[in-house]
Amino acid sequence: MATAIFFGSNTGNCEEIAKSISTQLGKIETFNLDKTKVEKMNEYDKIILGASTWGNGELNDDWESVWDDFQNIDFSNKTVALFGLGDQESYGDEFSDAIGLIYEHLNKTGAKIIGFTSTEGYYHDASKAQIDDKFVGLIIDEDNQSELTKQRVTNWVDNIKSEIL
């Protein structure tokens, strides 16, 4: 069945990453959560979810507004990959926590979560998106390491392509 990307983006950075991932995967559909009902996820067996972290490790506005409905979706037969954005210098104690919050929920539902990445090359103190020496998905820091974004996205897409398409 088809694959789609769902994301929330306050400043546009998450949207740009979603578009880059979509292009590299062959222009799969992307949906901004501020314009799409979260129940649309039910139409896909394979989903990529993206979120940026705001404040003290919180979901951004788009995710906050759909969070209750998101928790009612059955992910038990879905393959899910995650990408998140954060600022490891200014928010090193809650770096990319939003994607960690989404992961925690998905993990309880029995979703098949793919796309874990190494923490090597990142400089932060703590993250809910980290398990041992891995992040639960692709993590991007556009504020401090934007020069690494393109290669990180490409490497991650190459890693998940066979399982997400």
Contact map, one row per residue, 1 for C-alpha under 8 A:
111000000000000000000000000000000000000000011100000000000000000000000000000000000000000000000000000000000000000000000000000000000000000000000000000000000000000000000
111100000000000000000000000000000000000000011100000000000000000000000000000000000000000000000000000000000000000000000000000000000000000000000000000000000000000000001
111110000000000000000000000110000000000000011111000000000000000000000000000000000000000000000000000000000000000000000000000000000000000000000000000000000000000000011
011111000000000000000000000111100000000000010111000000000000000000000000000000000000000000000000000000000000000000000000000000000000000000000000000000000000000000000
001111100000000001000100000111100000000000000011110000000000000000000000000000000000000000000000000000000000000000000000000000000000000000000000000000000000000000000
000111110000000000000000000001111000000010000011110000000000000000000000000000000000000000000000000000000000000000000000000000000000000000000000000000000000000000000
000011111000011001000000000001111000000000000000111000000000000000000000000000000000000000000000000000000000000000000000000000000000000000000000000000000000000000000
000001111100011000000000000000011100000000000000011100000001111000000000000000000000000000000000000000000000000000000000000000000000000000000000000000000000000000000
000000111111111000000000000000010000000000000000001100000001010000000000000000000000000000000000000000000000000000000000000000000000000000000000000000000000000000000
000000011111110000000000000000000000000000000000000000000001110000000000000000000000000000000000000000000000000000000000000000000000000000000000000000000000000000000
000000001111110000000000000000000000000000000000000000000000000000000000000000000000000000000000000000000000000000000000000000000000000000000000000000000000000000000
000000001111111100000000000000000000000000000000000000000000000000000000000000000000000000000000000000000000000000000000000000000000000000000000000000000000000000000
000000001111111110000000000000000000000000000000000000000000000000000000000000000000000000000000000000000000000000000000000000000000000000000100000000000000000000000
000000111111111111000000000000000000000000000000011100000000000000000000000000000001100000000000000000000000000000000000000000000000000000000000000000000000000000000
000000111001111111100000000000010000000000000000000000000000000000000000000000000000000000000000000000000000000000000000000000000000000000000000000000000000000000000
000000000001111111110000000000000000000000000000000000000000000000000000000000000000000000000000000000000000000000000000000000000000000000000000000000000000000000000
000000000000111111111000000000000000000000000000000000000000000000000000000000000000000000000000000000000000000000000000000000000000000000000000000000001000000000000
000010100000011111111100000001000000000000000000010000000000000000000000000000000000000000000000000000000000000000000000000000000000000000000000000000000000000000000
000000000000001111111110000001000000000000000000000000000000000000000000000000000000000000000000000000000000000000000000000000000000000000000000000000000000000000000
000000000000000111111111000000000000000000000000000000000000000000000000000000000000000000000000000000000000000000000000000000000000000000000000000000001000000000000
000000000000000011111111100000000000000000000000000000000000000000000000000000000000000000000000000000000000000000000000000000000000000000000000000000001100100000000
000010000000000001111111111111000000000000000000000000000000000000000000000000000000000000000000000000000000000000000000000000000000000000000000000000000000000000000
000000000000000000111111111100000000000000000000000000000000000000000000000000000000000000000000000000000000000000000000000000000000000000000000000000000000000000000
000000000000000000011111111000000000000000000000000000000000000000000000000000000000000000000000000000000000000000000000000000000000000000000000000000000100100000000
000000000000000000001111111100000000000000000000000000000000000000000000000000000000000000000000000000000000000000000000000000000000000000000000000000000000100010001
000000000000000000000111111100000000000000000000000000000000000000000000000000000000000000000000000000000000000000000000000000000000000000000000000000000000000000000
000000000000000000000111111110000000000000000000000000000000000000000000000000000000000000000000000000000000000000000000000000000000000000000000000000000000000000000
001110000000000000000110111111000000000000000000000000000000000000000000000000000000000000000000000000000000000000000000000000000000000000000000000000000000000000000
001110000000000000000100001111100000000000000000000000000000000000000000000000000000000000000000000000000000000000000000000000000000000000000000000000000000000000000
000111100000000001100100000111110000000000000000000000000000000000000000000000000000000000000000000000000000000000000000000000000000000000000000000000000000000000000
000111100000000000000000000011111011000000000000000000000000000000000000000000000000000000000000000000000000000000000000000000000000000000000000000000000000000000000
000001111000001000000000000001111111000000000000000000000000000000000000000000000000000000000000000000000000000000000000000000000000000000000000000000000000000000000
000001110000000000000000000000111111110000000000000000000000011001000000000000000000000000000000000000000000000000000000000000000000000000000000000000000000000000000
000000010000000000000000000000011111000000000000000000000000010000000000000000000000000000000000000000000000000000000000000000000000000000000000000000000000000000000
000000000000000000000000000000111111100000000000000000000000000000000000000000000000000000000000000000000000000000000000000000000000000000000000000000000000000000000
000000000000000000000000000000111111110100000000000000000000000000000000000000000000000000000000000000000000000000000000000000000000000000000000000000000000000000000
000000000000000000000000000000001011111100000000000000000000000001000000000000000000000000000000000000000000000000000000000000000000000000000000000000000000000000000
000000000000000000000000000000001001111110000000000000000000000001001100000000000000000000000000000000000000000000000000000000000000000000000000000000000000000000000
000000000000000000000000000000000000111111000000000000000000000000001100100000000000000000000000000000000000000000000000000000000000000000000000000000000000000000000
000000000000000000000000000000000001111111110000000000000000000000000000000000000000000000000000000000000000000000000000000000000000000000000000000000000000000000000
000001000000000000000000000000000000011111110010000000000000000000000000100000000000000000000000000000000000000000000000000000000000000000000000000000000000000000000
000000000000000000000000000000000000001111111000000000000000000000000000110000000000000000000000000000000000000000000000000000000000000000000000000000000000000000000
000000000000000000000000000000000000000111111000000000000000000000000000000000000000000000000000000000000000000000000000000000000000000000000000000000000000000000000
111100000000000000000000000000000000000111111110000000000000000000000000000001000000000000000000000000000000000000000000000000000000000000000000000000000000000000000
111000000000000000000000000000000000000001111110000000000000000000000000000011100000000000000000000000000000000000000000000000000000000000000000000000000000000000000
111100000000000000000000000000000000000000011111000000000000000000000000000001110000000000000000000000000000000000000000000000000000000000000000000000000000000000011
001111000000000000000000000000000000000010011111100000000000000000000000000001111000000000000000000000000000000000000000000000000000000000000000000000000000000000010
001111000000000000000000000000000000000000000111110000000000000000000000000000011110000000000000000000000000000000000000000000000000000000000000000000000000000000000
000011100000000000000000000000000000000000000011111000000000000000000000000000011110000000000000000000000000000000000000000000000000000000000000000000000000000000000
000011110000010001000000000000000000000000000001111100000000000000000000000000000111000000000000001000000000000000000000000000000000000000000000000000000000000000000
000000111000010000000000000000000000000000000000111110000011001000000000000000000011100000000000011000000000000000000000000000000000000000000000000000000000000000000
000000011000010000000000000000000000000000000000011111000011000000000000000000000001110000000001011000000000000000000000000000000000000000000000000000000000000000000
000000000000000000000000000000000000000000000000001111101111000000000000000000000001110000000011111000000000000000000000000000000000000000000000000000000000000000000
000000000000000000000000000000000000000000000000000111111111000000000000000000000000010000000000010000000000000000000000000000000000000000000000000000000000000000000
000000000000000000000000000000000000000000000000000011111100000000000000000000000000000000000000000000000000000000000000000000000000000000000000000000000000000000000
000000000000000000000000000000000000000000000000000001111100000000000000000000000000000000100100000000000000000000000000000000000000000000000000000000000000000000000
000000000000000000000000000000000000000000000000000011111110000000000000000000000000000000000111110000000000000000000000000000000000000000000000000000000000000000000
000000000000000000000000000000000000000000000000000011111111000000000000000000000000000000000000110000000000000000000000000000000000000000000000000000000000000000000
000000000000000000000000000000000000000000000000001111001111111100000000000000000000000000000000110010000000000000000000000000000000000000000000000000000000000000000
000000011100000000000000000000000000000000000000001111000111111100000000000000000000000000000000010000000000000000000000000000000000000000000000000000000000000000000
000000010100000000000000000000000000000000000000000000000011111110000000000000000000000000000000000000000000000000000000000000000000000000000000000000000000000000000
000000011100000000000000000000001100000000000000000000000011111111000000000000000000000000000000000000000000000000000000000000000000000000000000000000000000000000000
000000010000000000000000000000001000000000000000001000000011111111100000000000000000000000000000000000000000000000000000000000000000000000000000000000000000000000000
000000000000000000000000000000000000000000000000000000000011111111100000000000000000000000000000000000000000000000000000000000000000000000000000000000000000000000000
000000000000000000000000000000000000000000000000000000000000111111110000000000000000000000000000000000000000000000000000000000000000000000000000000000000000000000000
000000000000000000000000000000001000110000000000000000000000011111111100000000000000000000000000000000000000000000000000000000000000000000000000000000000000000000000
000000000000000000000000000000000000000000000000000000000000001111111110000000000000000000000000000000000000000000000000000000000000000000000000000000000000000000000
000000000000000000000000000000000000000000000000000000000000000011111111000000000000000000000000000000000000000000000000000000000000000000000000000000000000000000000
000000000000000000000000000000000000011000000000000000000000000001111111100000000000000000000000000000000000000000000000000000000000000000000000000000000000000000000
000000000000000000000000000000000000011000000000000000000000000001111111100000000000000000000000000000000000000000000000000000000000000000000000000000000000000000000
000000000000000000000000000000000000000000000000000000000000000000111111100000000000000000000000000000001000000000000000000000000000000000000000000000000000000000000
000000000000000000000000000000000000000000000000000000000000000000011111110000000000000000000000000000000000000000000000000000000000000000000000000000000000000000000
000000000000000000000000000000000000001011000000000000000000000000001111111000000000000000000000000000000000000000000000000000000000000000000000000000000000000000000
000000000000000000000000000000000000000001000000000000000000000000000001111110000000000000000000000000000000100000000000000000000000000000000000000000000000000000000
000000000000000000000000000000000000000000000000000000000000000000000000111111100000000000000000000000000100111000000000000000000000000000000000000000000000000000000
000000000000000000000000000000000000000000000000000000000000000000000000011111000000000000000000000000000000111100000000000000000000000000000000000000000000000000000
000000000000000000000000000000000000000000001000000000000000000000000000011111100000000000000000000000000000011100000000000000000000000000000000000000000000000000000
000000000000000000000000000000000000000000011110000000000000000000000000001111110000000000000000000000000000001100000000000000000000000000000000000000000000000000000
000000000000000000000000000000000000000000001110000000000000000000000000001011111000000000000000000000000000001111000000000000000000000000000000000000000000000000110
000000000000000000000000000000000000000000000111100000000000000000000000000001111100000000000000000000000000001111000000000000000000000000000000000000000000000000010
000000000000000000000000000000000000000000000011100000000000000000000000000000111110000000000000000000000000000011100000000000000000000010000000000000000000000100010
000000000000000000000000000000000000000000000001110000000000000000000000000000011111000000000000001000100000000011100000000000000000000111000000000000000000000000000
000000000000000000000000000000000000000000000001111000000000000000000000000000001111100000000000001000000000000000000000000000000000000011110000000000000000000000000
000000000000010000000000000000000000000000000000011110000000000000000000000000000111110000000001011000000000000000000000000000000000000011110000000000000000000000000
000000000000010000000000000000000000000000000000001110000000000000000000000000000011111000000001000000000000000000000000000000000000000000111100000000000000000000000
000000000000000000000000000000000000000000000000000111000000000000000000000000000001111100100011100000000000000000000000000000000000000000111110000000000000000000000
000000000000000000000000000000000000000000000000000000000000000000000000000000000000111111110011000000000000000000000000000000000000000000001111000000000000000000000
000000000000000000000000000000000000000000000000000000000000000000000000000000000000011111111010000000000000000000000000011100000000000000001001000000000000000000000
000000000000000000000000000000000000000000000000000000000000000000000000000000000000001111110000000000000000000000000000001100000000000000000001000000000000000000000
000000000000000000000000000000000000000000000000000000000000000000000000000000000000001111110000000000000000000000000000000000000000000000000000000000000000000000000
000000000000000000000000000000000000000000000000000000010000000000000000000000000000011111111110000000000000000000000000000100000000000000000000000000000000000000000
000000000000000000000000000000000000000000000000000000000000000000000000000000000000001111111110000000000000000000000000001111100000000000000000000000000000000000000
000000000000000000000000000000000000000000000000000000000000000000000000000000000000000100111110000000000000000000000000000111100000000000000000000000000000000000000
000000000000000000000000000000000000000000000000000000011000000000000000000000000000000000111111100000000000000000000000000011110000000000000000000000000000000000000
000000000000000000000000000000000000000000000000000010001000000000000000000000000000011100111111100000000000000000000000000111111000000000000000000000000000000000000
000000000000000000000000000000000000000000000000000110001000000000000000000000000001111000000111111100000000000000000000000000111000000000100000000000000000000000000
000000000000000000000000000000000000000000000000000010001110000000000000000000000000010000000111111110000000000000000000000000111000000000000000000000000000000000000
000000000000000000000000000000000000000000000000001111001111000000000000000000000001000000000001111111000000000000000000000000011000000000000000000000000000000000000
000000000000000000000000000000000000000000000000011110000000000000000000000000000111000000000001111111100000000000000000000000011000000110000000000000000000000000000
000000000000000000000000000000000000000000000000000000000000000000000000000000000000000000000001111111110000000000000000000000111100000100000000000000000000000000000
000000000000000000000000000000000000000000000000000000000010000000000000000000000000000000000000111111111000000000000000000000011000000000000000000000000000000000000
000000000000000000000000000000000000000000000000000000000000000000000000000000000000000000000000011111111100000000000000000000000000000000000000000000000000000000000
000000000000000000000000000000000000000000000000000000000000000000000000000000000100000000000000001111111110000000000000000000001000000100000000000000000000000000000
000000000000000000000000000000000000000000000000000000000000000000000000000000000000000000000000000111111111000000000000000000000000000000000000000000000000000000000
000000000000000000000000000000000000000000000000000000000000000000000010000000000000000000000000000011111111100000000000000000000000000000000000000000000000000000000
000000000000000000000000000000000000000000000000000000000000000000000000001000000000000000000000000001111111111010000000000000000000000000000000000000000000000000000
000000000000000000000000000000000000000000000000000000000000000000000000000000000000000000000000000000111111111010000000000000000000000000000000000000000000000000000
000000000000000000000000000000000000000000000000000000000000000000000000000000000000000000000000000000011111111000000000000000000000000000000000000000000000000000000
000000000000000000000000000000000000000000000000000000000000000000000000011100000000000000000000000000001111111000000000000000000000000000000000000000000000000000000
000000000000000000000000000000000000000000000000000000000000000000000000001110000000000000000000000000000111111100000000000000000000000000000000000000000000000000000
000000000000000000000000000000000000000000000000000000000000000000000000001111110000000000000000000000000111111110000000000000000000000000000000000000000000000000000
000000000000000000000000000000000000000000000000000000000000000000000000000111110000000000000000000000000000011111000000000000000000000000000000000000000000000000000
000000000000000000000000000000000000000000000000000000000000000000000000000000111100000000000000000000000110001111100000000000000000000000000000000000000000000000000
000000000000000000000000000000000000000000000000000000000000000000000000000000111100000000000000000000000000000111110000000000000000000110000000000000000000000100100
000000000000000000000000000000000000000000000000000000000000000000000000000000001100000000000000000000000000000011111000000000000000000111000000000000000001001100000
000000000000000000000000000000000000000000000000000000000000000000000000000000000000000000000000000000000000000001111100000000000000011111000000000000000000000000000
000000000000000000000000000000000000000000000000000000000000000000000000000000000000000000000000000000000000000000111110000000000000011111100000000000000001000000000
000000000000000000000000000000000000000000000000000000000000000000000000000000000000000000000000000000000000000000011111000000000000111000000000000000000000000000000
000000000000000000000000000000000000000000000000000000000000000000000000000000000000000000000000000000000000000000001111110000000100111000000000000000000000000000000
000000000000000000000000000000000000000000000000000000000000000000000000000000000000000000000000000000000000000000000111110000000000100000000000000000000000000000000
000000000000000000000000000000000000000000000000000000000000000000000000000000000000000000000000000000000000000000000011111000000000000000000000000000000000000000000
000000000000000000000000000000000000000000000000000000000000000000000000000000000000000100000000000000000000000000000011111100000000000000000000000000000000000000000
000000000000000000000000000000000000000000000000000000000000000000000000000000000000000110010000000000000000000000000000111110000000000000000000000000000000000000000
000000000000000000000000000000000000000000000000000000000000000000000000000000000000000110111010000000000000000000000000011111100000000000000000000000000000000000000
000000000000000000000000000000000000000000000000000000000000000000000000000000000000000000011110000000000000000000000000001111100000000000000000000000000000000000000
000000000000000000000000000000000000000000000000000000000000000000000000000000000000000000011110000000000000000000000000000111110100000000000000000000000000000000000
000000000000000000000000000000000000000000000000000000000000000000000000000000000000000000011111100100000000000000000000000111111100000000000000000000000000000000000
000000000000000000000000000000000000000000000000000000000000000000000000000000000000000000000111111110000000000000000000000001111110000000000000000000000000000000000
000000000000000000000000000000000000000000000000000000000000000000000000000000000000000000000011111110100000000000000000000000111110001110000000000000000000000000000
000000000000000000000000000000000000000000000000000000000000000000000000000000000000000000000000000100000000000000000010000001111111111100000000000000000000000000000
000000000000000000000000000000000000000000000000000000000000000000000000000000000000000000000000000000000000000000000000000000011111111100000000000000000000000000000
000000000000000000000000000000000000000000000000000000000000000000000000000000000000000000000000000000000000000000000000000000000111110000000000000000000000000000000
000000000000000000000000000000000000000000000000000000000000000000000000000000000000000000000000000000000000000000000111000000000111111000000000000000000000000000000
000000000000000000000000000000000000000000000000000000000000000000000000000000000000000000000000000000000000000000011110000000000111111100000000000000000000000000000
000000000000000000000000000000000000000000000000000000000000000000000000000000000000000000000000000000000000000000011110000000001110111111100000000000000000000000000
000000000000000000000000000000000000000000000000000000000000000000000000000000000100000000000000001100100000000001111000000000001110011111000000000000000000000000000
000000000000000000000000000000000000000000000000000000000000000000000000000000001111000000000000001000000000000001111000000000001000001111100000000000000000000000000
000000000000000000000000000000000000000000000000000000000000000000000000000000000111000000000000000000000000000000111000000000000000001111110000000000011001000000000
000000000000000000000000000000000000000000000000000000000000000000000000000000000011110000000001000000000000000000001000000000000000001011111000000000000000000000000
000000000000000000000000000000000000000000000000000000000000000000000000000000000011110000000000000000000000000000000000000000000000000001111100110010010000000000000
000000000000000000000000000000000000000000000000000000000000000000000000000000000000111100000000000000000000000000000000000000000000000000111111110010000000000000000
000000000000100000000000000000000000000000000000000000000000000000000000000000000000111000000000000000000000000000000000000000000000000000011111110010000000000000000
000000000000000000000000000000000000000000000000000000000000000000000000000000000000011000000000000000000000000000000000000000000000000000001111110000000000000000000
000000000000000000000000000000000000000000000000000000000000000000000000000000000000001110000000000000000000000000000000000000000000000000001111110000000000000000000
000000000000000000000000000000000000000000000000000000000000000000000000000000000000000000000000000000000000000000000000000000000000000000011111111110000000000000000
000000000000000000000000000000000000000000000000000000000000000000000000000000000000000000000000000000000000000000000000000000000000000000011111111110000000000000000
000000000000000000000000000000000000000000000000000000000000000000000000000000000000000000000000000000000000000000000000000000000000000000000000111111000000000000000
000000000000000000000000000000000000000000000000000000000000000000000000000000000000000000000000000000000000000000000000000000000000000000000000111111110000000000000
000000000000000000000000000000000000000000000000000000000000000000000000000000000000000000000000000000000000000000000000000000000000000000011100111111111000000000000
000000000000000000000000000000000000000000000000000000000000000000000000000000000000000000000000000000000000000000000000000000000000000000000000001111111100000000000
000000000000000000000000000000000000000000000000000000000000000000000000000000000000000000000000000000000000000000000000000000000000000000000000000111111110000000000
000000000000000000000000000000000000000000000000000000000000000000000000000000000000000000000000000000000000000000000000000000000000000001010000000111111111000000000
000000000000000010011000000000000000000000000000000000000000000000000000000000000000000000000000000000000000000000000000000000000000000001000000000011111111100000000
000000000000000000001001000000000000000000000000000000000000000000000000000000000000000000000000000000000000000000000000000000000000000000000000000001111111110000000
000000000000000000000000000000000000000000000000000000000000000000000000000000000000000000000000000000000000000000000000000000000000000000000000000000111111111000000
000000000000000000000000000000000000000000000000000000000000000000000000000000000000000000000000000000000000000000101000000000000000000001000000000000011111111100000
000000000000000000001001100000000000000000000000000000000000000000000000000000000000000000000000000000000000000000000000000000000000000000000000000000001111111110000
000000000000000000000000000000000000000000000000000000000000000000000000000000000000000000000000000000000000000000000000000000000000000000000000000000000111111110000
000000000000000000000000000000000000000000000000000000000000000000000000000000000000000000000000000000000000000000100000000000000000000000000000000000000011111111000
000000000000000000000000000000000000000000000000000000000000000000000000000000001000000000000000000000000000000001100000000000000000000000000000000000000001111111110
000000000000000000000000100000000000000000000000000000000000000000000000000000000000000000000000000000000000000000000000000000000000000000000000000000000000111111111
000000000000000000000000000000000000000000000000000000000000000000000000000000000000000000000000000000000000000000000000000000000000000000000000000000000000001111111
000000000000000000000000000000000000000000000000000000000000000000000000000000100000000000000000000000000000000001000000000000000000000000000000000000000000000111111
001000000000000000000000000000000000000000000110000000000000000000000000000000111000000000000000000000000000000000000000000000000000000000000000000000000000000111111
011000000000000000000000100000000000000000000100000000000000000000000000000000000000000000000000000000000000000000000000000000000000000000000000000000000000000011111
